[in-house]
Amino acid sequence: MTDTVDVTGRIRQELAVWLRRDVVEVQPEHALRDDLGLDSMAIIELLYSIEDAFGLQISDEDLAGLMTVGDVAAYVEGRLAS
């Protein structure tokens, strides 16, 4: 089973690489759009990358609820736990 810190850390690292920023600049409370400046296409591309990293599929219905880094981490953790 994957540890919560590992999931959140991996997602923060993935975002940091994507944004070309230091990982400390990507926090769980940051909004993907407002705080990190991602547009709709960038969010979709990033989530494809996260799908590949964790071996899961994020449905279009679930995508609308993923507003913050923490939302993405919680979603991935939930999917990995089931």
Secondary structure as UniProt FT lines:
FT   HELIX           4..19
FT   HELIX           23..25
FT   TURN            28..29
FT   TURN            32..36
FT   HELIX           40..54
FT   HELIX           60..63
FT   TURN            64..65
FT   HELIX           69..81
//
